[in-house]
Every structure is written in structure tokens, then in C-alpha cells.
């Protein structure tokens, strides 16, 4: 039976709604009924014939994301900063539980998420999820117990995948439709993470892979290649997200040397250059324009071939009327027209290579400057997070979430950028209270957990901002601290 057009349109609309609710059940625009049944309660853990990343425990990890949290938020006034009316949140506890609890208030409300998860370099995870497999369980899952020389390299990938998958799955639901996710990662799990994000967000929502120069080269004594960069995977929630521009560097701004009553400007040749620059490519863009001395000027390329302008005649006349055309007289070439473009409000397109921002050494010095000495390893640069916020188009009242907040780099970036741009963004930081080793300078300085360091850094950064500006009361420079505690009413 052939369906009528109205029924087909209705079906397509329902499928789109279903894909928004369960993106991981779709691949290449088609629904996988087995995964959908599992998400709805049917316990299925094998999907033959489908292109995807599979590993032992994936089904359980997927279901874990659907289980309701048995925790609740508890406000801790003595660990908060300010008068208790801040919109910034600092949450201490397991981030998976926190993400689930945030669903109630922040579902579809987060503009940008940045995370810097563990890179899985071989060390055990501090996060102890119930599904994590020990070596024997992994061998049983992969039918290796009867082998004398069983390899367990896959167990380390599986542990990490089981750890990261439910967190990103839950976090996706917090993003606005025009929201975006950034994930820092290195070579150890880059390939696996990319496949996970393709599955949870959809390949069409992959924005790009940014390569970030760290400023230092590690692995000098490894006998192999040293590493001087890591990655930043970027995914949007939907096609409603658009990449924002970034501020011009001093070198970029130096090109704007000319000036008129509108301000500083630079010029671009009116004649099209490069590919598709011939008259036959766009015949309607080949026409004469009048030079200051009255001569008619045609778009001619090197050697005299007939070229074309960058725009049609109507658009040119509009620019000429509004004084956006600039003429230069060149010896042996006569008058050449250019188009003005201005410095004020101009940004540039971000590239996928970020080698022009602070590196890891500068990031460590920044933390040391705020806290007095080096007490935190491998913080990310504040400048990195600021750039993410800018290309995320995060503006007034938008919320920035970091659920591996570490030393609090993201919070500091939000506070500083808010003041610099006179914008009131909000942050939510989530961090597990990892214990500080007793033989470290951080412990000797009185820090017992990573959360102690994070809150202290945010506090010191806020105080430094308040000293530098006169009207600090205009900005929210505090935060509320919440701890996760068991919700007795949910326990049986």
C-alpha cells in the first residue's frame, strides 16, 4: 500500500522528534530498532550489521545513563563565595550523578560544554562506576578465560569507554538546540571518542577537530615521537548552532592602516582573483565602472584577459553610493578599484590549528600566580577556554558547563571574559573530590581535595578581577557550592 503525502510528512516529523530524543538509536538517518528497544527497557547488547563502535559493557553503560540518580544537591554556604545570590554553581561530587540531577533544572538550557576528561594513559580511574570490569570480568566478557596468554589491552579501552559514554550521553540532553560541546583529548582515545561522539550527536553535527599546540614537547625519553599538541573535538547539538568569529590579533589589526569618518579600514581588490575569475564564469559580473577621472574601467586580469568583478552591477552601485569603494592609481596600470572593509566589530574565522594561544607552561604559571606555588598539574590555559566561549557564540545569560572542572580554568575564563565584554554569562563547575596525596605541596598548603584547589582558584581570580575594576558589583563574582548526598527517599 502506498502512503499518501500527508502521512509520509507526518511520519517524517515523528521520526525527527524521535531522533532528537534518542540520537544514539539512529545511524545514517535510519533507526536501529534494537537500540531503541533497549533504551525503552528491552535489554539488548548486540547489534550485528550496524557500523558502530562496540566494546564489552556498552549496553550496560548505555542503560546506566538512563537510571535515575539516588543523590540530591546539598547547599554548603561556608564553601560558597559571595552573598548567596550568585548564579554560578560549583558542584562537588560524581559528575554522572550531578549531570542527571541537573536535567531537572537545566534540560536543553546549556549553551556550551567544555570538558577535559582523563586521557586514559594507563592509570586507574578515580570514578568508580558500578559497571567497571576487573580483569577477570573483562576476560569472561570476551571469552578469553580459557586462553593461557590472554591479552587484556582492550580492557583499558573498555573501562574508559564505559566511563565516558554515559556522561556524554546525559550531558547532550542539557545542551540547547544551538549549543555546542568541546572535548579535549590526546592520541590514546581520540579515535574511540570520535566514534562515540558521532553516535551520540550524529556525524552531521561534527563541527571540527581542532589541533592545539601545547607549547611543550613531552616523551623526550620515550624512544619514539615526542608530543607537542593535543586535540579539541567540537560537536553541535543541531544545525541551529553557528560558529562564531574570534577577535583579531594585533598582527591582523595592523592591516587596517587607512582611515575615514567611519574608522580604520583595509581594502580588497574589487576584481575577483583566484579560481572562477574569468568573464565566462560569471558574465553578469563583467561590466565597466567609472574611475575618479571619468575613465571606464573593466575587470582585466594579468596579461589582459577578461576577468570579472566580485559582485553584480546593482551591488556595486550601492557600495559606490555609500562610499565603500576605494580607488588607487597604479603606474602603468591606471585606476584600480577596491572595496573597503572596517576594523570596528570585525572578527575572523577560527581555523583548526590553534598555535597562537597560551600553552601548558603559561597555564601552570597562571595557577601558581593565583595560589602562590605550583600545586596543580596540567591545567588548561584560560585563553583556550575563552576562545571556545567566543566561537560558541555564548552571550548574555548563556550557561557554560564543565563537568571535569579540575583547577577551575573554565570558571576563571567565564569571569574574566564577562568583565572584558560586559556580558553576564553563568558557569556550572562539577568536580569529584579527589583526595590530594599527603606527600605533595598542595596537601602541605592545606588542600585536601581537588575541589579545595578549584574553589580557591576561582575565589582568587574573582578577587583579582574585583581589584582591577571600579564597578565590580555590576558582575557576579561569586559562586554557590553544592555537594552530592544520598537521597534517602529514593533508597529501598
N, C-alpha and C positions, 0 to 999 in steps of 0.2 A: 504494500500500500504506500502510495506516495504522499508525504506530508504536505499540507498547504503552507504557503509562505509565512502566514501569521504564526502557525505552530512552530515552524523552524526558527523564527526570530525569537519567540518566547523561550524555546529550548536553549538557544544560544545565550540568551540573557541569564537564564538559570545556571548554565554551565559556568559563565563568567563569575557569578556570585559564589558558586561552589568552589571555584579555583582560588578566589580571594580568601575563603575560609580555610581551605586545605591545599595550599600550593604544592606541598610535597607529594600529593597524590596525583599530580599532573606532570607529564613529560612530553615535550614537543607538541603541546596543545591538546593532548589526549589524556583522559582519566585512566588511572590504574585502579581497577575496582578492588583488587586485593588490598592495596594500601588504604584505600578509602574505607573498606570494611574494618580494617584493623584500627584506624583512627576512631571509628564509631563503636569499637568494642570487640570486634572479631580478632582473635589472636592469631595473626598470620606473620610468619617470619621468613618467607621465601618467595621471591618474585622472579621466576625464570623468564627469560626472553626480554627483559627490560634493561635498557642501558642505564646503569647507575652504579654508585659505589656501595658495595656490600661488605660487611665485616661481622664477626661474631658479636652478638649482643645488640645489633642495631634496632631490632624490633622492640627490645626492652627499653632502649634509650628513647625511642620514639614515644612509647607509652608513658615513660617517666615524665615527659613534657606535658602529658595530659592529666596527670594525677594532681589533685588539689593539694595545696600546701597545708601542713598541720602547724604552721607557725603564725605569728602575728607580730606587728610592729609595736615596739615599746619606746616611747619618747624619753630621752635622757637629757634633762635640762642642763645638768652640770657639765656635760660633754659638748654642749652646743655653744655657738658663738653669736652674740647679739642679744636682742631683747625678746627673742622667742617668736618674732613675727616674720622671720626670713622665709622666702620661697625656695631657697636652696636646701637640698637634703643630703645628709651623709648617713648611709645605712651600713651598719656593721653586722655581718653575717654571711651565710652561704648565698651566693648570687642567684642560684637557681630558685631557691625559696623566695628570695626577695623579688625576682622578676615575676614570679607567679602572683605574689601579693600586690605588686604594682599594677597588675592587669585591671583591678577593680577601679582604680582612680585614673590610670594613665593609658588605658587601651586606646590605640590609634591617636595618641597625642604627642608622641616624642618626635621632634624634628630630626635629630641626629644622634646616632650611637657611635661612639668610638670605643674599641676595646684593644687591649694589648695582652692577650691570653698567654699562658705558659707555652713556650716554643717546643716542648717535648724533646728535650735534649738528652733524655735517658734517666732523669731523676724522677722519683716517685711524686705523684700529685698529692697536694695537701688536701684537696677537695675529696672527700670520701663518699662518693655516691654508692647507693646500695647495689647497683648492677656491676660494679667494677670487678673484674675477674682476677683471681690469683693465677699463678702459672698452671696449676693442675686443672682449674676450671677451663682455662683457655685451651689446654690440650684436649680436654674432653669435648669441648665445643667443636674443635677442628679435627677430631678423630686421630689424634697423634699419640695417645697414651700407649699404644702398643709398639710404637717405634722406639728403637734404642737411642737413636740420635735425633731426637725431635727438635726442630728449630722453633724458637719462640719469638723471633723478631717481630712477627705480626701482632703479638700480644701488646707490645708497646704502642703500636699504631691504634689497635683496637681500644685500648684504655683511653687514649687521648680522644679518639673519635666519639666514644661513648660519653666522654666528659663534655665535649664542646657541642655536640649535636643538640641535645635538649635545650641548652642555654640559648643558642642562636634561634632555635625554633620558637621558643617562648618570646624572646626579645623582638622577633619580627612583628609580632602582633601589637607591640607597643608603638611601632613607628606609624607616623601619619602617612597618608597616601602619597604625599610629596616628601616623605622622609628618606634618609639615606644612612647606610651602615659603612663604617670603616673598620677593618681588622688588620692590625699589624701582625706579621708572621715572617718566619725565615724559611730556609730550604727544607727543614725537617718535615714539615707538614703542609707546605704550600699546596702541593698537588691535591692532597686529600681535602684540604679546606676549600679549595676552589670547587671541587665536585659537590661538597656539602652545600655550599652557598648557591651553586647552580640549581640544586634540587629544591632548597627551601625558598629561594627567591625567584627562581626561573632564570634560564640563561639570557632571556631578553632583558633582564634587569641588571645584568653585569655592566657596570659603567667603565671600569678600567682597573688595571694593575699598575700601581704607582711604585716605582723603584726609588727608595730613599737612601741617599749616601749617609752613612753613619759617621763619617769623619775620621774613623779609626779602622785599622785592619787587624782582625783577630785571626788566631790559628797560625801564627808565625812559626810555631814549632811542631806543626801537625804533619809535615812532610807532604802535604797536598796544597791546594789552593787556599790562600787566605780569603777572608770575607770582609768586604768593606761596604756592604749595603744590606738592607732588608726590604720587605715588601709591604704594601698597603693595599689590600683588596677593597674595592669600593662597589657596593650594590645599592640600588634604589628600591624602594617599596613598589613603585609603579611608574608608568611613563609620565605621571604628573610632576615628577622631580626634574629639575633642570640645573645643570652645573653652573655655579656662579663664577664670576671672574675674581682674580686676585689683584691686589694693589700693584702698581708699577714699581719697579726697583729704581734706585737713583740713576742707574745707567739708562733705564728706559725713559725716565722723565727728562734726562738731559737732551733727548732728541727734540724736545719741544722748545726750540730756540726763538721762533717767531712769535710776535705778539700783536694783537689788535684790541679793539674795545671789548671783545668777548673774553680775552685772556690769552694765555700761551697756546700755541698750536704748532703742529708739524704739517707736512704736506705729502700727498700721494699722487703720483702721476695719473692724470685723467685717462691716458691711453692704457688699455689692457695689455699686460705683459704676461709672458709665460705661455701656458697651454691655451688653446682655443682663442688666440688673439687675432685671428685673421678676419677680414671683412666677411668672407663666406660663412664663418662660424656664427655670426650674429649680424646679418645685413642691416637690420634696423638701427644698429649702433654705429653705423658709418654715415657721418653727416658733418658738414662744416660748422665751426664755431668762430665767433668774431673776436680777434685779438684786440688789445688796447689801441693799436694804431689803425684799426679798421680792416686789417687783412683777414681773409678767410683761411682758417687752419683746419686741415684734415688729419685724421689719425694715420700717420705713416710710420711703419716700423723701420728698423735698421736696414739700410740698403734701398729704402724707398717703397717697400711693398705695402699694399693697402691693408691697414690693421683695423682696429675698432676702438671705440671708447668703452668705458666701464658701465655706461648707463645709456638709456634712450634719450632722445631729444627733449621730451617733456620734463624728465627729471633734471636734466642739465639746466634747462631754463629756470627751473625752480631754485636750484642751488645758486645760479648766477644772480638771480633777483635778491636772494638773501645773503649775498656776499660770502659765499663759501667756495668761490673759485679764485685761485691764486695764479698769476701769470709770471713767468720768468723769461727773460730774453737771453738766449744762449748763442754765443758766437758761432757763426756758420750754420746754425740750425733755426734761427729765428725765434718766434714766440712759442712757448710750450705751456699748456695749461695743467694746473694741479688742483687737487681737492684739499681743502683744509680739514683737519680733524684736531680736536682740542684736548688739552691735558685734563681740565677740570672734570672730575667724575669718571675718568677713563680707567678701565681695568684691562687685564689681558687674560687670555685663555690659559689655564693651568696645563702643563704638559704631564707626561707620565714619568718624567725623570726629575726628581727633586734633589738637586745637588747645590742649591742656593740657600739652604736654611741651616740653622744651627745643628751641629752633630751631637753625639752622645757625650763627648767630653764637656761641651758647653752646658748640656743638661745637668750633668753631675755637679758642675761648678755652681749652677743656679740653686740647686738644693742645698749645697754646702753654704752658700751665701745667706740663705734664709735660716738655716738651722744651726749654723756655727761650725760644723765639721762634716766630713763625709760619713753619712750614716745610712745611705740607701744606694743599692747597686742598680745600675741600668735603668734610670728613669728616662722617659721620653722627653724630647725638647718641647718647651712651651710653644715655640714658634711652629712646630709641626701641628699641634692641635689647633692653633689659631688659623692656620691655612685650611685645615679641614672644615672648620666652622664657616670660613668665608666661602669656600666652594660649595658648601652645603646650603648656602643662601639662608642660614639661620639668622633670623632678625628679631624684632621686638617681641618679647614674651615667649619666644621659642624655647624649648627644653632640650638640653644636651645631657645624654646619659652615658656613663662609663661604669660598667659593672665588673671591671678589673682595675679599680682606680689606683691601686698602688700608693705611690707617694702623693698623689693628688694633682698631678700635672694638668689634667683636664679642667679641674676646678679653678686653678690659678689662671689658666688661659681664658676661661669664660669671664672671670672677674676683671682681668686686665683689658680684654677686648671690649667689654661692656663700657668701661670708662673711656677708652680711646675712641669708640664710635658713638658714644652716648646712646647706648641701646641697653635694654633690660632683659637679657636672656637669663634662663634659670638652669641650674645644674642639679643632677642627681648622681651621687657617687655611691658605689656599692663595693665593699671590700671585706673579704674573710679576715677575721682577726688572727692572722698567722703569728705564731709566737716568735719573738726575737731570740736568737741564740745568746746564751749568757756570756760567751767569750767575745762579744762584739762591742765596738764603741757605742753603738746605738743603745744597747742594754745598759751599759755603764752610765749613759746620759739620762737614763730613766724611762726609756721607751720599752714597753713590754710586748707590744704587738705592732704590726704594720699599720693598723688603724690609728695608733697613737702618733705615728710619724705623719700619716696623711692629714689628720686633723691639725696637728701643729703646723705643718707646712701651709695649709690653707689659711690658718689664723695669721701667721707671719706675713704671708703675701697680702692679705686683706689690710693688715696694719700698715704695711709699706705703701699701699695704694692710698689709704686714708691720709697719710702724712703728706703725700705729694699733691693732693687736690684740695681746694678750699671748700667745695660743697659736697663733701663725702656723704652727707645724709641723703643726697639725691639717689644714691646707689645702694643696692642690697649687698653688703659686705659681710654678712653673717651666714650661718647655716644651722639647721636643726639636725641633731643626731638621733637616730633611731637604732635600736638593737632588735634582732630577731629573738623571740622567745616562744616556747611551745604554747600552742593554743589548746588548753586543757579541754575545752568544749568539743574539739574535733577528735579527741582520742577516745578509743573504746576501752 
